[in-house]
Amino acid sequence: MLAIVIHTALVTLGVALLIAVVRLVKGPTLPDRVVAMDLIGVLVVGLIVVLAASTQVPATLDAAIVIALIGFVGTVAYATYVERGHPE
Amino acid sequence: MIDLLTAIMWIAGSAFALLAAVGVLRMPDVFTRMQASTKASTLGLGCLLIGAALQLGDFASLIRVVSIGAFILLTTPVAGHVIARAAYLADVPLWEGTVLDERRSVEERPEADKG
């Protein structure tokens, strides 16, 4: 039963990633894209956590920690960039 | 029993993640999209992490899972606030149905986009 659940969860997370990518491409403004990128980071962390638990390889969780860290720093950096106003 | 709890947590977590993505696609402006993204993604990721901790059942991976969860719970509100502030100060148009903007009146507001 757990195998079906793992596949369902992975497919659902993949569909969510695709929808977030649609918003990332459509925009229409830069903060929209930053929000979509932030969501993509969180979804990738979730995908890695499910994969690590279902394959019983806990070392993969370190990658999830790194992606969560980089996602936060990237979001804050983009927010500073938006707030200062980008050069024309 | 543990498998059943894991299954429930993972289904709930991936469903919340999908709802967050649909909210980000369908909401009308940046600020409403942001609340769909931040709230539902922390809840979804929390459920996925609880399921993974149950499934791994090992102290070292429990510590990693708890640290991911604590980090996400600490940083998501900060990131959301920083993006919302930047977007407002950069004059990103609000949704035309917005009721209250305490900083500017309706006339001063930048034109809302119809997209």
N, CA and C atoms of all chains as a GROMACS GRO file, in nm:
protein
  609
    1MET      N    1   0.083  -0.120   0.000
    1MET     CA    2   0.000   0.000   0.000
    1MET      C    3   0.086   0.125   0.000
    2LEU      N    4   0.199   0.116   0.076
    2LEU     CA    5   0.283   0.236   0.086
    2LEU      C    6   0.345   0.272  -0.048
    3ALA      N    7   0.368   0.171  -0.133
    3ALA     CA    8   0.427   0.201  -0.264
    3ALA      C    9   0.333   0.289  -0.347
    4ILE      N   10   0.203   0.257  -0.343
    4ILE     CA   11   0.105   0.338  -0.416
    4ILE      C   12   0.104   0.480  -0.361
    5VAL      N   13   0.109   0.490  -0.225
    5VAL     CA   14   0.106   0.623  -0.163
    5VAL      C   15   0.229   0.703  -0.203
    6ILE      N   16   0.346   0.636  -0.205
    6ILE     CA   17   0.468   0.708  -0.243
    6ILE      C   18   0.456   0.761  -0.385
    7HIS      N   19   0.405   0.675  -0.476
    7HIS     CA   20   0.391   0.721  -0.615
    7HIS      C   21   0.291   0.835  -0.626
    8THR      N   22   0.179   0.822  -0.552
    8THR     CA   23   0.079   0.930  -0.558
    8THR      C   24   0.137   1.061  -0.507
    9ALA      N   25   0.210   1.054  -0.393
    9ALA     CA   26   0.267   1.177  -0.337
    9ALA      C   27   0.369   1.238  -0.432
   10LEU      N   28   0.452   1.153  -0.493
   10LEU     CA   29   0.554   1.206  -0.584
   10LEU      C   30   0.490   1.270  -0.707
   11VAL      N   31   0.386   1.204  -0.762
   11VAL     CA   32   0.320   1.260  -0.880
   11VAL      C   33   0.250   1.391  -0.845
   12THR      N   34   0.184   1.395  -0.726
   12THR     CA   35   0.117   1.519  -0.685
   12THR      C   36   0.217   1.633  -0.669
   13LEU      N   37   0.332   1.603  -0.605
   13LEU     CA   38   0.434   1.708  -0.589
   13LEU      C   39   0.489   1.751  -0.724
   14GLY      N   40   0.500   1.657  -0.819
   14GLY     CA   41   0.548   1.693  -0.952
   14GLY      C   42   0.450   1.784  -1.023
   15VAL      N   43   0.319   1.753  -1.011
   15VAL     CA   44   0.217   1.841  -1.073
   15VAL      C   45   0.223   1.980  -1.011
   16ALA      N   46   0.240   1.984  -0.876
   16ALA     CA   47   0.249   2.114  -0.807
   16ALA      C   48   0.370   2.192  -0.859
   17LEU      N   49   0.482   2.124  -0.881
   17LEU     CA   50   0.602   2.189  -0.936
   17LEU      C   51   0.574   2.247  -1.073
   18LEU      N   52   0.504   2.169  -1.158
   18LEU     CA   53   0.472   2.218  -1.293
   18LEU      C   54   0.386   2.343  -1.286
   19ILE      N   55   0.285   2.342  -1.196
   19ILE     CA   56   0.197   2.458  -1.185
   19ILE      C   57   0.277   2.580  -1.138
   20ALA      N   58   0.370   2.558  -1.042
   20ALA     CA   59   0.453   2.670  -0.995
   20ALA      C   60   0.541   2.722  -1.108
   21VAL      N   61   0.588   2.632  -1.195
   21VAL     CA   62   0.671   2.676  -1.308
   21VAL      C   63   0.588   2.760  -1.405
   22VAL      N   64   0.458   2.723  -1.422
   22VAL     CA   65   0.370   2.804  -1.508
   22VAL      C   66   0.363   2.947  -1.455
   23ARG      N   67   0.348   2.964  -1.322
   23ARG     CA   68   0.342   3.098  -1.264
   23ARG      C   69   0.477   3.168  -1.279
   24LEU      N   70   0.586   3.091  -1.267
   24LEU     CA   71   0.720   3.150  -1.282
   24LEU      C   72   0.739   3.206  -1.423
   25VAL      N   73   0.685   3.136  -1.524
   25VAL     CA   74   0.700   3.183  -1.662
   25VAL      C   75   0.605   3.298  -1.691
   26LYS      N   76   0.480   3.291  -1.637
   26LYS     CA   77   0.381   3.393  -1.670
   26LYS      C   78   0.407   3.527  -1.604
   27GLY      N   79   0.471   3.527  -1.488
   27GLY     CA   80   0.497   3.653  -1.421
   27GLY      C   81   0.375   3.705  -1.348
   28PRO      N   82   0.316   3.821  -1.375
   28PRO     CA   83   0.362   3.924  -1.470
   28PRO      C   84   0.468   4.017  -1.412
   29THR      N   85   0.487   4.021  -1.280
   29THR     CA   86   0.589   4.110  -1.224
   29THR      C   87   0.699   4.028  -1.160
   30LEU      N   88   0.810   4.095  -1.125
   30LEU     CA   89   0.923   4.024  -1.065
   30LEU      C   90   0.888   3.961  -0.929
   31PRO      N   91   0.816   4.030  -0.838
   31PRO     CA   92   0.780   3.964  -0.712
   31PRO      C   93   0.698   3.837  -0.731
   32ASP      N   94   0.611   3.832  -0.836
   32ASP     CA   95   0.539   3.707  -0.864
   32ASP      C   96   0.637   3.593  -0.890
   33ARG      N   97   0.741   3.624  -0.966
   33ARG     CA   98   0.838   3.520  -0.999
   33ARG      C   99   0.917   3.479  -0.875
   34VAL      N  100   0.946   3.576  -0.786
   34VAL     CA  101   1.019   3.541  -0.664
   34VAL      C  102   0.933   3.448  -0.578
   35VAL      N  103   0.802   3.479  -0.567
   35VAL     CA  104   0.713   3.394  -0.488
   35VAL      C  105   0.708   3.253  -0.548
   36ALA      N  106   0.699   3.244  -0.682
   36ALA     CA  107   0.694   3.113  -0.746
   36ALA      C  108   0.824   3.036  -0.722
   37MET      N  109   0.937   3.105  -0.727
   37MET     CA  110   1.066   3.040  -0.706
   37MET      C  111   1.079   2.988  -0.562
   38ASP      N  112   1.028   3.069  -0.466
   38ASP     CA  113   1.027   3.028  -0.326
   38ASP      C  114   0.945   2.901  -0.308
   39LEU      N  115   0.826   2.898  -0.374
   39LEU     CA  116   0.740   2.780  -0.365
   39LEU      C  117   0.809   2.660  -0.428
   40ILE      N  118   0.879   2.681  -0.540
   40ILE     CA  119   0.950   2.570  -0.604
   40ILE      C  120   1.055   2.513  -0.511
   41GLY      N  121   1.127   2.602  -0.438
   41GLY     CA  122   1.226   2.554  -0.342
   41GLY      C  123   1.163   2.465  -0.235
   42VAL      N  124   1.050   2.511  -0.179
   42VAL     CA  125   0.984   2.432  -0.074
   42VAL      C  126   0.936   2.298  -0.130
   43LEU      N  127   0.882   2.300  -0.254
   43LEU     CA  128   0.832   2.174  -0.313
   43LEU      C  129   0.946   2.078  -0.339
   44VAL      N  130   1.063   2.130  -0.382
   44VAL     CA  131   1.177   2.041  -0.405
   44VAL      C  132   1.224   1.979  -0.273
   45VAL      N  133   1.223   2.060  -0.165
   45VAL     CA  134   1.259   2.005  -0.034
   45VAL      C  135   1.163   1.891   0.003
   46GLY      N  136   1.033   1.911  -0.019
   46GLY     CA  137   0.936   1.806   0.012
   46GLY      C  138   0.959   1.681  -0.070
   47LEU      N  139   0.989   1.701  -0.201
   47LEU     CA  140   1.016   1.587  -0.290
   47LEU      C  141   1.136   1.507  -0.241
   48ILE      N  142   1.244   1.578  -0.201
   48ILE     CA  143   1.364   1.511  -0.154
   48ILE      C  144   1.338   1.436  -0.025
   49VAL      N  145   1.256   1.497   0.065
   49VAL     CA  146   1.227   1.431   0.192
   49VAL      C  147   1.151   1.301   0.169
   50VAL      N  148   1.050   1.305   0.079
   50VAL     CA  149   0.974   1.183   0.050
   50VAL      C  150   1.064   1.077  -0.013
   51LEU      N  151   1.151   1.120  -0.106
   51LEU     CA  152   1.242   1.023  -0.169
   51LEU      C  153   1.338   0.962  -0.068
   52ALA      N  154   1.392   1.047   0.024
   52ALA     CA  155   1.488   0.998   0.124
   52ALA      C  156   1.422   0.895   0.214
   53ALA      N  157   1.295   0.922   0.254
   53ALA     CA  158   1.229   0.828   0.344
   53ALA      C  159   1.188   0.701   0.271
   54SER      N  160   1.148   0.712   0.143
   54SER     CA  161   1.099   0.592   0.075
   54SER      C  162   1.212   0.504   0.027
   55THR      N  163   1.330   0.560   0.000
   55THR     CA  164   1.444   0.475  -0.038
   55THR      C  165   1.531   0.441   0.080
   56GLN      N  166   1.496   0.492   0.201
   56GLN     CA  167   1.574   0.466   0.323
   56GLN      C  168   1.719   0.510   0.310
   57VAL      N  169   1.742   0.626   0.245
   57VAL     CA  170   1.877   0.682   0.238
   57VAL      C  171   1.874   0.816   0.310
   58PRO      N  172   1.899   0.819   0.443
   58PRO     CA  173   1.884   0.945   0.517
   58PRO      C  174   1.987   1.051   0.480
   59ALA      N  175   2.097   1.013   0.413
   59ALA     CA  176   2.198   1.112   0.376
   59ALA      C  177   2.142   1.214   0.279
   60THR      N  178   2.037   1.177   0.204
   60THR     CA  179   1.977   1.270   0.108
   60THR      C  180   1.914   1.390   0.177
   61LEU      N  181   1.881   1.372   0.309
   61LEU     CA  182   1.818   1.484   0.381
   61LEU      C  183   1.910   1.605   0.390
   62ASP      N  184   2.043   1.581   0.386
   62ASP     CA  185   2.136   1.694   0.390
   62ASP      C  186   2.116   1.785   0.270
   63ALA      N  187   2.089   1.725   0.154
   63ALA     CA  188   2.061   1.806   0.034
   63ALA      C  189   1.938   1.893   0.056
   64ALA      N  190   1.836   1.837   0.124
   64ALA     CA  191   1.714   1.914   0.151
   64ALA      C  192   1.747   2.033   0.241
   65ILE      N  193   1.832   2.011   0.343
   65ILE     CA  194   1.870   2.122   0.432
   65ILE      C  195   1.938   2.233   0.352
   66VAL      N  196   2.031   2.194   0.262
   66VAL     CA  197   2.105   2.293   0.184
   66VAL      C  198   2.010   2.370   0.093
   67ILE      N  199   1.913   2.300   0.028
   67ILE     CA  200   1.822   2.370  -0.062
   67ILE      C  201   1.733   2.467   0.014
   68ALA      N  202   1.690   2.427   0.136
   68ALA     CA  203   1.608   2.518   0.216
   68ALA      C  204   1.687   2.644   0.252
   69LEU      N  205   1.814   2.627   0.292
   69LEU     CA  206   1.899   2.743   0.326
   69LEU      C  207   1.916   2.836   0.208
   70ILE      N  208   1.955   2.777   0.092
   70ILE     CA  209   1.984   2.860  -0.025
   70ILE      C  210   1.856   2.929  -0.074
   71GLY      N  211   1.741   2.859  -0.063
   71GLY     CA  212   1.616   2.920  -0.105
   71GLY      C  213   1.584   3.044  -0.023
   72PHE      N  214   1.605   3.036   0.108
   72PHE     CA  215   1.576   3.153   0.194
   72PHE      C  216   1.668   3.269   0.159
   73VAL      N  217   1.799   3.241   0.149
   73VAL     CA  218   1.894   3.349   0.121
   73VAL      C  219   1.864   3.411  -0.016
   74GLY      N  220   1.830   3.327  -0.115
   74GLY     CA  221   1.797   3.378  -0.248
   74GLY      C  222   1.674   3.466  -0.246
   75THR      N  223   1.572   3.425  -0.169
   75THR     CA  224   1.450   3.505  -0.163
   75THR      C  225   1.478   3.642  -0.103
   76VAL      N  226   1.556   3.646   0.006
   76VAL     CA  227   1.587   3.774   0.070
   76VAL      C  228   1.670   3.861  -0.024
   77ALA      N  229   1.764   3.800  -0.097
   77ALA     CA  230   1.847   3.877  -0.190
   77ALA      C  231   1.760   3.937  -0.301
   78TYR      N  232   1.667   3.858  -0.356
   78TYR     CA  233   1.579   3.909  -0.461
   78TYR      C  234   1.491   4.021  -0.409
   79ALA      N  235   1.445   4.007  -0.282
   79ALA     CA  236   1.358   4.110  -0.225
   79ALA      C  237   1.434   4.241  -0.212
   80THR      N  238   1.562   4.235  -0.171
   80THR     CA  239   1.642   4.358  -0.163
   80THR      C  240   1.657   4.420  -0.301
   81TYR      N  241   1.677   4.335  -0.401
   81TYR     CA  242   1.692   4.382  -0.539
   81TYR      C  243   1.565   4.451  -0.588
   82VAL      N  244   1.449   4.392  -0.558
   82VAL     CA  245   1.322   4.452  -0.600
   82VAL      C  246   1.301   4.586  -0.530
   83GLU      N  247   1.336   4.591  -0.399
   83GLU     CA  248   1.308   4.709  -0.321
   83GLU      C  249   1.396   4.827  -0.365
   84ARG      N  250   1.522   4.801  -0.399
   84ARG     CA  251   1.611   4.909  -0.440
   84ARG      C  252   1.573   4.963  -0.577
   85GLY      N  253   1.504   4.886  -0.657
   85GLY     CA  254   1.474   4.928  -0.793
   85GLY      C  255   1.588   4.889  -0.883
   86HIS      N  256   1.557   4.814  -0.988
   86HIS     CA  257   1.665   4.767  -1.074
   86HIS      C  258   1.706   4.876  -1.172
   87PRO      N  259   1.834   4.883  -1.209
   87PRO     CA  260   1.880   4.983  -1.305
   87PRO      C  261   1.818   4.959  -1.442
   88GLU      N  262   1.781   5.069  -1.509
   88GLU     CA  263   1.714   5.055  -1.641
   88GLU      C  264   1.813   5.014  -1.748
   89MET      N  265   0.087  -0.003   1.117
   89MET     CA  266   0.038   0.117   1.184
   89MET      C  267   0.121   0.240   1.144
   90ILE      N  268   0.255   0.224   1.154
   90ILE     CA  269   0.342   0.336   1.114
   90ILE      C  270   0.325   0.364   0.965
   91ASP      N  271   0.310   0.255   0.886
   91ASP     CA  272   0.290   0.275   0.742
   91ASP      C  273   0.161   0.352   0.715
   92LEU      N  274   0.056   0.319   0.793
   92LEU     CA  275  -0.072   0.387   0.772
   92LEU      C  276  -0.061   0.536   0.804
   93LEU      N  277   0.004   0.568   0.921
   93LEU     CA  278   0.023   0.709   0.958
   93LEU      C  279   0.106   0.782   0.854
   94THR      N  280   0.213   0.716   0.807
   94THR     CA  281   0.297   0.778   0.704
   94THR      C  282   0.216   0.806   0.579
   95ALA      N  283   0.132   0.707   0.540
   95ALA     CA  284   0.052   0.725   0.419
   95ALA      C  285  -0.041   0.844   0.433
   96ILE      N  286  -0.108   0.855   0.550
   96ILE     CA  287  -0.200   0.968   0.570
   96ILE      C  288  -0.124   1.100   0.563
   97MET      N  289  -0.008   1.107   0.632
   97MET     CA  290   0.069   1.231   0.635
   97MET      C  291   0.116   1.270   0.495
   98TRP      N  292   0.164   1.170   0.418
   98TRP     CA  293   0.217   1.204   0.286
   98TRP      C  294   0.107   1.248   0.190
   99ILE      N  295  -0.009   1.179   0.197
   99ILE     CA  296  -0.119   1.221   0.110
   99ILE      C  297  -0.164   1.362   0.146
  100ALA      N  298  -0.177   1.388   0.280
  100ALA     CA  299  -0.219   1.522   0.322
  100ALA      C  300  -0.116   1.626   0.281
  101GLY      N  301   0.013   1.595   0.302
  101GLY     CA  302   0.117   1.692   0.270
  101GLY      C  303   0.124   1.723   0.123
  102SER      N  304   0.116   1.618   0.037
  102SER     CA  305   0.125   1.649  -0.106
  102SER      C  306  -0.001   1.719  -0.154
  103ALA      N  307  -0.118   1.690  -0.092
  103ALA     CA  308  -0.240   1.761  -0.130
  103ALA      C  309  -0.229   1.909  -0.095
  104PHE      N  310  -0.173   1.940   0.025
  104PHE     CA  311  -0.155   2.081   0.062
  104PHE      C  312  -0.057   2.150  -0.031
  105ALA      N  313   0.050   2.077  -0.071
  105ALA     CA  314   0.147   2.138  -0.163
  105ALA      C  315   0.081   2.169  -0.297
  106LEU      N  316  -0.005   2.076  -0.345
  106LEU     CA  317  -0.075   2.100  -0.471
  106LEU      C  318  -0.168   2.220  -0.459
  107LEU      N  319  -0.238   2.231  -0.342
  107LEU     CA  320  -0.327   2.345  -0.320
  107LEU      C  321  -0.250   2.475  -0.321
  108ALA      N  322  -0.129   2.474  -0.260
  108ALA     CA  323  -0.047   2.595  -0.260
  108ALA      C  324  -0.013   2.636  -0.402
  109ALA      N  325   0.024   2.537  -0.485
  109ALA     CA  326   0.062   2.568  -0.623
  109ALA      C  327  -0.058   2.622  -0.700
  110VAL      N  328  -0.176   2.560  -0.680
  110VAL     CA  329  -0.297   2.609  -0.750
  110VAL      C  330  -0.330   2.750  -0.704
  111GLY      N  331  -0.311   2.777  -0.573
  111GLY     CA  332  -0.335   2.912  -0.523
  111GLY      C  333  -0.241   3.012  -0.586
  112VAL      N  334  -0.114   2.975  -0.600
  112VAL     CA  335  -0.018   3.066  -0.662
  112VAL      C  336  -0.056   3.092  -0.808
  113LEU      N  337  -0.112   2.991  -0.875
  113LEU     CA  338  -0.151   3.012  -1.015
  113LEU      C  339  -0.277   3.096  -1.027
  114ARG      N  340  -0.375   3.077  -0.937
  114ARG     CA  341  -0.508   3.133  -0.960
  114ARG      C  342  -0.536   3.265  -0.890
  115MET      N  343  -0.460   3.298  -0.782
  115MET     CA  344  -0.489   3.420  -0.707
  115MET      C  345  -0.462   3.544  -0.791
  116PRO      N  346  -0.531   3.656  -0.763
  116PRO     CA  347  -0.526   3.770  -0.855
  116PRO      C  348  -0.404   3.861  -0.845
  117ASP      N  349  -0.339   3.876  -0.728
  117ASP     CA  350  -0.221   3.963  -0.725
  117ASP      C  351  -0.112   3.904  -0.636
  118VAL      N  352   0.003   3.973  -0.628
  118VAL     CA  353   0.120   3.916  -0.560
  118VAL      C  354   0.090   3.881  -0.415
  119PHE      N  355   0.018   3.968  -0.345
  119PHE     CA  356   0.003   3.953  -0.201
  119PHE      C  357  -0.087   3.834  -0.168
  120THR      N  358  -0.196   3.816  -0.244
  120THR     CA  359  -0.281   3.700  -0.219
  120THR      C  360  -0.210   3.571  -0.260
  121ARG      N  361  -0.133   3.578  -0.370
  121ARG     CA  362  -0.055   3.460  -0.410
  121ARG      C  363   0.042   3.420  -0.302
  122MET      N  364   0.104   3.523  -0.239
  122MET     CA  365   0.203   3.496  -0.136
  122MET      C  366   0.143   3.426  -0.017
  123GLN      N  367   0.021   3.467   0.024
  123GLN     CA  368  -0.035   3.400   0.141
  123GLN      C  369  -0.073   3.256   0.108
  124ALA      N  370  -0.119   3.231  -0.016
  124ALA     CA  371  -0.146   3.091  -0.054
  124ALA      C  372  -0.018   3.009  -0.047
  125SER      N  373   0.091   3.068  -0.100
  125SER     CA  374   0.216   2.993  -0.107
  125SER      C  375   0.273   2.966   0.032
  126THR      N  376   0.287   3.071   0.116
  126THR     CA  377   0.360   3.050   0.241
  126THR      C  378   0.284   2.962   0.339
  127LYS      N  379   0.155   2.990   0.358
  127LYS     CA  380   0.082   2.911   0.458
  127LYS      C  381   0.073   2.765   0.417
  128ALA      N  382   0.022   2.740   0.297
  128ALA     CA  383  -0.002   2.601   0.258
  128ALA      C  384   0.130   2.525   0.240
  129SER      N  385   0.237   2.595   0.199
  129SER     CA  386   0.359   2.517   0.179
  129SER      C  387   0.423   2.480   0.312
  130THR      N  388   0.412   2.565   0.417
  130THR     CA  389   0.466   2.521   0.546
  130THR      C  390   0.385   2.404   0.601
  131LEU      N  391   0.252   2.412   0.588
  131LEU     CA  392   0.168   2.302   0.639
  131LEU      C  393   0.197   2.174   0.561
  132GLY      N  394   0.203   2.185   0.426
  132GLY     CA  395   0.230   2.066   0.345
  132GLY      C  396   0.364   2.005   0.375
  133LEU      N  397   0.468   2.092   0.382
  133LEU     CA  398   0.601   2.039   0.410
  133LEU      C  399   0.606   1.980   0.550
  134GLY      N  400   0.533   2.039   0.648
  134GLY     CA  401   0.529   1.983   0.782
  134GLY      C  402   0.475   1.841   0.782
  135CYS      N  403   0.364   1.819   0.709
  135CYS     CA  404   0.308   1.683   0.702
  135CYS      C  405   0.406   1.587   0.636
  136LEU      N  406   0.471   1.630   0.526
  136LEU     CA  407   0.566   1.542   0.459
  136LEU      C  408   0.681   1.507   0.553
  137LEU      N  409   0.727   1.606   0.633
  137LEU     CA  410   0.839   1.581   0.724
  137LEU      C  411   0.800   1.484   0.835
  138ILE      N  412   0.677   1.498   0.889
  138ILE     CA  413   0.634   1.406   0.994
  138ILE      C  414   0.628   1.263   0.939
  139GLY      N  415   0.573   1.249   0.817
  139GLY     CA  416   0.568   1.116   0.755
  139GLY      C  417   0.707   1.058   0.736
  140ALA      N  418   0.802   1.142   0.691
  140ALA     CA  419   0.937   1.092   0.668
  140ALA      C  420   1.002   1.051   0.799
  141ALA      N  421   0.980   1.130   0.907
  141ALA     CA  422   1.039   1.095   1.036
  141ALA      C  423   0.983   0.963   1.086
  142LEU      N  424   0.852   0.941   1.067
  142LEU     CA  425   0.792   0.813   1.108
  142LEU      C  426   0.852   0.698   1.029
  143GLN      N  427   0.871   0.720   0.898
  143GLN     CA  428   0.916   0.612   0.811
  143GLN      C  429   1.062   0.578   0.836
  144LEU      N  430   1.147   0.679   0.861
  144LEU     CA  431   1.289   0.653   0.883
  144LEU      C  432   1.312   0.594   1.022
  145GLY      N  433   1.247   0.653   1.125
  145GLY     CA  434   1.248   0.596   1.258
  145GLY      C  435   1.385   0.579   1.320
  146ASP      N  436   1.474   0.675   1.293
  146ASP     CA  437   1.612   0.661   1.337
  146ASP      C  438   1.652   0.795   1.396
  147PHE      N  439   1.733   0.796   1.503
  147PHE     CA  440   1.752   0.922   1.577
  147PHE      C  441   1.825   1.026   1.493
  148ALA      N  442   1.928   0.984   1.418
  148ALA     CA  443   2.006   1.080   1.339
  148ALA      C  444   1.919   1.147   1.234
  149SER      N  445   1.834   1.066   1.165
  149SER     CA  446   1.750   1.129   1.062
  149SER      C  447   1.637   1.208   1.126
  150LEU      N  448   1.594   1.169   1.249
  150LEU     CA  449   1.492   1.249   1.319
  150LEU      C  450   1.545   1.390   1.344
  151ILE      N  451   1.672   1.398   1.386
  151ILE     CA  452   1.730   1.531   1.412
  151ILE      C  453   1.735   1.612   1.284
  152ARG      N  454   1.773   1.550   1.172
  152ARG     CA  455   1.777   1.624   1.045
  152ARG      C  456   1.638   1.673   1.006
  153VAL      N  457   1.539   1.582   1.019
  153VAL     CA  458   1.403   1.620   0.979
  153VAL      C  459   1.352   1.734   1.065
  154VAL      N  460   1.378   1.727   1.199
  154VAL     CA  461   1.332   1.833   1.288
  154VAL      C  462   1.402   1.964   1.255
  155SER      N  463   1.532   1.955   1.218
  155SER     CA  464   1.602   2.081   1.187
  155SER      C  465   1.549   2.142   1.057
  156ILE      N  466   1.517   2.058   0.956
  156ILE     CA  467   1.456   2.114   0.835
  156ILE      C  468   1.324   2.183   0.870
  157GLY      N  469   1.241   2.114   0.951
  157GLY     CA  470   1.111   2.170   0.987
  157GLY      C  471   1.125   2.300   1.062
  158ALA      N  472   1.216   2.305   1.161
  158ALA     CA  473   1.234   2.427   1.240
  158ALA      C  474   1.283   2.540   1.151
  159PHE      N  475   1.375   2.508   1.060
  159PHE     CA  476   1.430   2.611   0.974
  159PHE      C  477   1.322   2.668   0.882
  160ILE      N  478   1.241   2.580   0.822
  160ILE     CA  479   1.135   2.627   0.731
  160ILE      C  480   1.034   2.711   0.809
  161LEU      N  481   0.997   2.665   0.930
  161LEU     CA  482   0.898   2.739   1.008
  161LEU      C  483   0.952   2.876   1.049
  162LEU      N  484   1.085   2.886   1.072
  162LEU     CA  485   1.142   3.016   1.110
  162LEU      C  486   1.156   3.109   0.990
  163THR      N  487   1.195   3.055   0.874
  163THR     CA  488   1.232   3.144   0.764
  163THR      C  489   1.115   3.181   0.674
  164THR      N  490   1.010   3.096   0.664
  164THR     CA  491   0.902   3.127   0.570
  164THR      C  492   0.830   3.259   0.603
  165PRO      N  493   0.796   3.286   0.730
  165PRO     CA  494   0.732   3.416   0.758
  165PRO      C  495   0.825   3.534   0.728
  166VAL      N  496   0.954   3.517   0.758
  166VAL     CA  497   1.049   3.626   0.732
  166VAL      C  498   1.056   3.653   0.581
  167ALA      N  499   1.070   3.546   0.503
  167ALA     CA  500   1.080   3.562   0.357
  167ALA      C  501   0.952   3.624   0.302
  168GLY      N  502   0.835   3.577   0.351
  168GLY     CA  503   0.709   3.632   0.303
  168GLY      C  504   0.697   3.780   0.333
  169HIS      N  505   0.736   3.819   0.454
  169HIS     CA  506   0.727   3.959   0.491
  169HIS      C  507   0.820   4.044   0.406
  170VAL      N  508   0.942   3.994   0.383
  170VAL     CA  509   1.040   4.072   0.306
  170VAL      C  510   0.991   4.090   0.162
  171ILE      N  511   0.936   3.983   0.100
  171ILE     CA  512   0.888   3.998  -0.038
  171ILE      C  513   0.768   4.091  -0.043
  172ALA      N  514   0.676   4.079   0.056
  172ALA     CA  515   0.557   4.164   0.053
  172ALA      C  516   0.596   4.310   0.065
  173ARG      N  517   0.690   4.341   0.155
  173ARG     CA  518   0.735   4.479   0.174
  173ARG      C  519   0.800   4.531   0.046
  174ALA      N  520   0.888   4.448  -0.014
  174ALA     CA  521   0.956   4.491  -0.136
  174ALA      C  522   0.855   4.515  -0.248
  175ALA      N  523   0.756   4.424  -0.261
  175ALA     CA  524   0.659   4.438  -0.368
  175ALA      C  525   0.574   4.562  -0.349
  176TYR      N  526   0.535   4.591  -0.224
  176TYR     CA  527   0.453   4.710  -0.199
  176TYR      C  528   0.532   4.836  -0.227
  177LEU      N  529   0.658   4.841  -0.182
  177LEU     CA  530   0.739   4.961  -0.202
  177LEU      C  531   0.776   4.978  -0.349
  178ALA      N  532   0.780   4.868  -0.426
  178ALA     CA  533   0.810   4.878  -0.569
  178ALA      C  534   0.686   4.909  -0.650
  179ASP      N  535   0.573   4.945  -0.583
  179ASP     CA  536   0.449   4.984  -0.650
  179ASP      C  537   0.393   4.874  -0.739
  180VAL      N  538   0.401   4.751  -0.694
  180VAL     CA  539   0.331   4.644  -0.766
  180VAL      C  540   0.182   4.666  -0.747
  181PRO      N  541   0.103   4.666  -0.856
  181PRO     CA  542  -0.040   4.698  -0.843
  181PRO      C  543  -0.114   4.598  -0.755
  182LEU      N  544  -0.205   4.651  -0.668
  182LEU     CA  545  -0.290   4.565  -0.588
  182LEU      C  546  -0.405   4.516  -0.674
  183TRP      N  547  -0.473   4.413  -0.624
  183TRP     CA  548  -0.592   4.362  -0.692
  183TRP      C  549  -0.700   4.470  -0.688
  184GLU      N  550  -0.780   4.480  -0.796
  184GLU     CA  551  -0.878   4.589  -0.801
  184GLU      C  552  -0.987   4.575  -0.695
  185GLY      N  553  -1.005   4.455  -0.638
  185GLY     CA  554  -1.105   4.437  -0.532
  185GLY      C  555  -1.050   4.462  -0.393
  186THR      N  556  -0.926   4.513  -0.381
  186THR     CA  557  -0.868   4.537  -0.250
  186THR      C  558  -0.949   4.641  -0.173
  187VAL      N  559  -0.982   4.612  -0.046
  187VAL     CA  560  -1.070   4.700   0.030
  187VAL      C  561  -0.990   4.805   0.106
  188LEU      N  562  -0.878   4.765   0.168
  188LEU     CA  563  -0.810   4.854   0.261
  188LEU      C  564  -0.663   4.863   0.226
  189ASP      N  565  -0.615   4.986   0.204
  189ASP     CA  566  -0.472   5.011   0.191
  189ASP      C  567  -0.444   5.129   0.282
  190GLU      N  568  -0.383   5.104   0.398
  190GLU     CA  569  -0.374   5.208   0.499
  190GLU      C  570  -0.269   5.313   0.465
  191ARG      N  571  -0.186   5.287   0.366
  191ARG     CA  572  -0.078   5.381   0.338
  191ARG      C  573  -0.116   5.481   0.229
  192ARG      N  574  -0.194   5.435   0.131
  192ARG     CA  575  -0.229   5.523   0.020
  192ARG      C  576  -0.378   5.518  -0.005
  193SER      N  577  -0.436   5.628  -0.057
  193SER     CA  578  -0.578   5.628  -0.090
  193SER      C  579  -0.597   5.569  -0.229
  194VAL      N  580  -0.723   5.555  -0.271
  194VAL     CA  581  -0.753   5.488  -0.398
  194VAL      C  582  -0.694   5.564  -0.516
  195GLU      N  583  -0.696   5.700  -0.510
  195GLU     CA  584  -0.650   5.780  -0.624
  195GLU      C  585  -0.499   5.767  -0.644
  196GLU      N  586  -0.425   5.753  -0.531
  196GLU     CA  587  -0.279   5.749  -0.542
  196GLU      C  588  -0.228   5.612  -0.586
  197ARG      N  589  -0.316   5.514  -0.583
  197ARG     CA  590  -0.271   5.377  -0.607
  197ARG      C  591  -0.231   5.357  -0.753
  198PRO      N  592  -0.125   5.279  -0.778
  198PRO     CA  593  -0.092   5.248  -0.918
  198PRO      C  594  -0.201   5.163  -0.982
  199GLU      N  595  -0.210   5.171  -1.114
  199GLU     CA  596  -0.317   5.106  -1.190
  199GLU      C  597  -0.310   4.954  -1.173
  200ALA      N  598  -0.426   4.891  -1.144
  200ALA     CA  599  -0.430   4.746  -1.126
  200ALA      C  600  -0.420   4.678  -1.262
  201ASP      N  601  -0.348   4.564  -1.264
  201ASP     CA  602  -0.338   4.492  -1.391
  201ASP      C  603  -0.457   4.398  -1.405
  202LYS      N  604  -0.499   4.378  -1.531
  202LYS     CA  605  -0.616   4.294  -1.553
  202LYS      C  606  -0.577   4.149  -1.577
  203GLY      N  607  -0.446   4.119  -1.589
  203GLY     CA  608  -0.401   3.983  -1.618
  203GLY      C  609  -0.432   3.894  -1.504
   0.00000   0.00000   0.00000
